[in-house]
């Protein structure tokens, strides 16, 4: 739902559309695998915090067939006799989350659990997350109450979007993500089948991007050369602004390629000044 509303950092409405009208090859990621592996552990911890076990894990998705409104629930939990949604997350984007016990979660998560509460007919959702905060991992849980105004907005926008784009197989205006369109399962054209027409401006934009990338790569290479030249025959430097520049040897162990030692140029930002006590 976050992609549809334009609030997902990882995917667009086009990506969502592609997942509905095309077959996409399954391509797992380390982040997705980590989230799946941690899900039960987090739900167990949430259950202990609430004094009630999280049940109905890995259940069939809610919603009927091809529909703009479907949801996979991580689980359900009965709190004081009320059945609530339970949702688990793992994220490195800790700055998006508020204090534990509040309803301050990223808006994409709000949209997700509101959809889940609507489909599962629940009045409340508990969201448990493992996040990175100030260099360490934390577990937190949040409470999101059902909001029928948000749900009405979700139903209206999702239904109109589905009817306009998915039902008619018309691509939405948002741009695709390369990693998604690369996963579309494709077929070779049959004998006598015409090639797919591609707008010329798309290829022109690609050519412009190629040229800009080439020029930027050359500029970066020259900039690195200038910095290394400024170091002379030494490996450590600094700027008047406090940047620390190193050019130290790094060893790559032998796995599928031969072991080698090479130098890596790194720049560390100046240390921030400590705020004075008021």
PyMOL commands that set and color helices and strands:
alter all, ss='L'
color gray80, all
select helices_A, chain A and resi 13-21+30-50+94-96+107-120+148-166+178-181+200-231
alter helices_A, ss='H'
color red, helices_A
select strands_A, chain A and resi 54-55+75-79+82-91+124-133+136-145+236-238+244-252+260-268
alter strands_A, ss='S'
color yellow, strands_A
deselect
rebuild
show_as cartoon
